[in-house]
Amino acid sequence: MPNLFEKQDILNLSEQKLTDWFKTNKIALYHLKQIKKWIYIQNSKSFYEMTDISKKVRELLEKNFRIGSLEKSKIRKSKDGSKKYLFKLEDSNLIESVLIPEKDHYTLCISSQAGCAQRCRFCQTAKLGFIRNLSKAEIISQILDIKTDLKKKQQLTNIVFMGMGEPLANLSNVISALNTITDSNTGLGFSKRRVTVSTCGIASNLKKFAQNTEARLAVSLNAADNKTRDMLMPINKKYPIETLIYACKNYPLKSRDRITFEYVLLKNINDSEKDAIKLIKLLNGVKGKVNLIPFNKYLQSEFEASEPGTILQFQKILSDNNITAIIRNSKGSDISAACGQLAVSSSAETGRNTLL
Ligand code: SAH
């Protein structure tokens, strides 16, 4: 028996590599399409199930590849119906994904890295530090492995890269994953308009991102002046607000599309009327809308959430100035599954990733 981990995860292979392998092994290329349908539509985990493919080819595939999946280490359910999945990777590192019920569909929030290097001061995941990038297979498997838990009528239609990690710091794997996620022919078939990648603002990678995917872009702005943003998000020292906004103004968007700017409201830090006015000026000429996110407080956080009245007032100032601003209450805060709370909490229950 070959060691399971010696075989390559077929989910990691590019179209080109797979095609080359098929050619080398003299297997007709139409089988490739069949295999992908089995994997992405039927959620197959074994080549032996692929009954429309000859036994000989199935055996060869089984001998050379595996169809990766992630170990569901723990699932926690929130009062509001959202579910947090803790996945254990093959090297025992842990990542999290959150399944969020909406009115008539589900949204899945996935991770792009184990840990995160960005050190945003208000974010709980940041406290883990950076562990490693996720492979294409590990990104895609979060979707495949959670989809199997859903009943037929429960539709998973939206994917957001707002879990652990900074997607634009793992750009090539994220782009490969996105291409499979939005491939309607032989991939997972999600609508490009329903897949959103959120970045802390790695301005230099926006162009490459836009050139390689049509997924939607969200930018975590969180402050409208450099002094506040420098303090909250160290990435701002590398790409200050002007550089980031310039990149956003030049970001190629289809006529109906807009960039979403996320703005976490922190009491007495970035939630004053002055801050709202600065934000309006900053977004002048940018095709964007604003998601206002009430801060999810956690143990040992140095920040407080803004008062509900302050949040409404902030929203009103933006709306009065023709900026679409939606208040996005995160779900799952009782199970630490809300925005920025995807940090692993107890070494005893989870293994290697530990929050201090
Ligand atoms: N690295 C990416 C994606 C992960 S964070 C990014 O920075 O966009 C996803 C969103 O959650 C970001 O907009 C971030 O600002 C927000 N966030 C982080 N911690 C939060 C918290 N404790 N409460 C509310 N929102 C938070």
Boltz pocket constraint, residues with backbone or C-beta under 6 A from the ligand:
constraints:
  - pocket:
      binder: B
      contacts: [[A, 122], [A, 123], [A, 124], [A, 161], [A, 162], [A, 163], [A, 164], [A, 165], [A, 166], [A, 167], [A, 198], [A, 199], [A, 200], [A, 201], [A, 218], [A, 219], [A, 220], [A, 222], [A, 262], [A, 263], [A, 264], [A, 293], [A, 294], [A, 295], [A, 296], [A, 297], [A, 330], [A, 339], [A, 340], [A, 341]]
      max_distance: 6.0
